[in-house]
């Protein structure tokens, strides 16, 4: 098949920096069996093309500032449509995620290839009735709804996302974004004197809600003073989270490591006893899948893969529940047998849903929609 992937970015020439690892794992496996062209909506400042993992990347460059409202979207749609025509024809397009990639891929007038659209973490808020928690302007809500209405198929990385889509009248297929086999690491050797280690992976931002994480960690330290927390992720809040850690007196117990490439993150996973997720909403997250692939269980807020763990490979508490998160962390840290059983369950799940299985599932969807077996979004 000839497949076009439309991505916001994450496909840097280096294959290491400014990348989205889950996309690279998918691209590599799809390109091993298909002709794959990846359209990026601004990886670099200007347009460009380069090979990556057996695929060809066509970068449109970053958009120019529009003179009038709406003209920028129209110009971008035309630019992407021209890129499709030059590189096509395609059996299917796969747009990550509904806005802007899905909307821009679907906006051109037919005929066009069928478009597969995965749900992003914020998409359920866009397709539900407006409310104070939505946080999306009207035009973004419209873009998401148009993309999902016209999609040939909709996918979701976790069962909670599938259920949220169904509640809004959209049929989404479950396709977890798995990790590559190289992510399956043995546990690092541990000494009896080593402190128990928690790991949090994710950009420092409002959605990841590190405030809840740190306040829960502070409560845990009252019970388990030796506990340590590693935080890995780009700081987008200008030191606000580190400032909170200092005010809570956590300076000697929590370490902020900043952004780290995937290879280095795996080193943190190999040493971690428990992954902690504090997000307000998530489609996955992929960090949990990577942790599971290393036999590391997770506790966190009831989002994405955390919520679907059923207490076996992960344990979930309500979003924003500081005390509940602290109690869940303490329970896992204090019970090695519980932690080991949860880690084994997590590893079995990650093995069943690795990157190869993800690519195979998507290929099945591409074949179906390209042959006319279209699943209309809603």
C-alpha positions, 0 to 999 in steps of 0.5 A, spaced: 500 500 500 501 507 499 500 510 505 500 518 507 501 520 514 500 527 516 503 529 523 504 536 526 511 535 527 516 530 531 519 527 525 526 531 525 532 529 520 536 527 526 531 521 528 533 523 535 531 530 537 524 534 536 521 527 535 515 523 537 517 516 539 511 513 538 510 516 531 517 514 529 516 506 531 510 506 527 513 509 521 519 504 521 514 498 521 509 501 516 515 503 511 518 496 512 512 493 508 509 499 504 510 506 501 510 511 506 510 519 505 510 523 512 507 530 511 509 534 517 506 541 518 512 545 520 518 541 523 522 546 520 522 553 518 521 552 511 519 547 506 524 541 505 524 533 504 528 528 507 529 520 508 527 517 515 526 510 517 525 507 510 519 513 509 520 520 505 518 526 509 515 532 506 515 538 511 511 544 509 515 548 513 512 553 519 505 557 516 506 564 515 502 569 519 495 570 516 493 577 514 485 576 515 482 570 520 481 564 516 485 565 510 491 562 514 487 555 514 485 556 507 492 557 505 495 551 509 489 546 506 491 548 499 498 547 500 497 540 503 492 538 498 498 540 493 503 536 496 498 530 496 497 531 489 505 531 487 506 525 492 500 521 491 496 517 489 495 514 496 491 508 498 489 511 505 491 517 509 493 517 516 492 524 520 495 525 527 490 528 530 483 531 529 486 538 529 489 541 525 492 534 521 485 531 520 481 537 519 487 539 513 487 532 510 479 532 510 478 539 508 480 539 500 474 537 496 473 530 493 476 526 490 481 524 496 483 518 499 480 515 505 482 519 512 484 515 518 484 520 524 486 518 531 483 521 537 488 526 541 487 527 549 483 533 548 478 531 543 473 528 547 472 535 550 471 538 543 466 533 541 462 534 548 457 539 549 461 546 551 463 546 558 468 550 563 473 544 562 473 544 555 478 549 554 477 550 546 475 555 542 469 554 538 473 554 531 477 548 534 471 545 536 468 545 529 475 543 526 475 537 530 468 535 529 468 536 522 475 531 521 471 526 525 465 526 522 468 525 515 473 520 517 473 514 514 475 511 521 477 513 528 481 510 532 483 511 540 489 509 544 485 507 550 478 504 552 476 510 556 477 514 549 473 509 546 468 510 551 468 518 551 467 518 543 461 513 543 458 518 548 458 523 543 456 519 538 462 517 534 465 510 533 472 509 535 476 503 534 481 501 540 489 501 537 494 502 543 500 506 540 505 500 542 513 501 543 518 498 539 522 491 542 528 495 544 524 498 549 523 492 553 529 493 558 531 488 564 530 492 571 537 495 573 540 491 579 538 494 586 541 494 593 537 493 599 540 500 601 537 503 594 531 508 596 525 507 592 524 511 586 518 514 583 518 516 576 514 522 572 515 523 565 512 528 561 512 536 559 511 540 565 505 543 563 497 544 566 495 538 563 500 534 566 498 537 573 505 536 576 502 540 582 498 534 584 504 530 583 508 534 588 503 535 593 501 527 593 509 526 593 510 531 599 504 526 603 508 520 601 514 523 604 511 523 611 510 516 611 516 514 607 522 519 608 527 515 603 522 516 597 525 519 591 522 522 585 525 523 578 521 528 573 523 527 566 520 532 561 521 539 558 519 545 562 514 549 559 512 553 565 518 557 566 520 554 573 514 554 576 513 547 578 520 547 581 518 553 585 513 549 588 517 543 590 522 548 593 516 551 597 514 544 599 521 542 602 522 537 597 529 539 594 533 533 597 527 528 594 525 530 587 530 531 581 528 535 575 532 532 569 529 536 563 528 533 557 531 527 555 532 523 549 528 516 549 534 512 550 536 516 556 528 515 559 529 508 558 535 508 563 530 512 568 525 506 567 530 501 568 531 504 575 524 506 577 519 502 582 513 506 580 511 510 574 506 516 577 501 519 572 498 526 574 494 528 568 488 531 567 486 528 561 490 523 556 490 519 550 495 514 553 500 516 555 505 512 551 510 513 557 506 508 561 506 503 555 514 504 555 514 503 563 509 497 562 514 494 557 520 495 562 515 491 567 514 498 571 507 498 574 503 505 574 499 509 579 495 515 577 489 519 575 483 516 572 485 517 565 487 513 558 491 507 560 491 508 567 484 508 568 483 501 564 488 497 568 483 495 573 488 495 579 492 489 576 497 493 572 496 500 574 491 503 579 487 509 578 484 515 583 480 521 581 483 527 577 486 532 582 485 527 588 492 529 592 490 524 598 488 519 593 494 519 589 499 519 595 495 513 598 496 509 592 503 511 591 504 509 598 501 502 597 505 500 591 511 502 594 510 499 601 508 492 598 514 489 594 509 483 592 504 487 589 508 491 585 512 485 582 505 482 580 503 489 577 509 489 573 508 482 571 501 484 568 504 491 565 509 487 561 504 482 559 500 487 556 505 491 553 508 485 550 501 484 547 500 491 544 507 492 542 509 497 536 509 491 531 502 490 533 500 497 532 502 497 525 499 491 523 492 493 526 493 500 522 494 496 516 488 492 517 484 499 517 488 502 511 486 496 507 479 496 509 478 503 508 481 503 501 477 497 499 471 501 500 469 498 507 469 505 510 467 506 518 463 513 518 465 517 524 459 519 527 
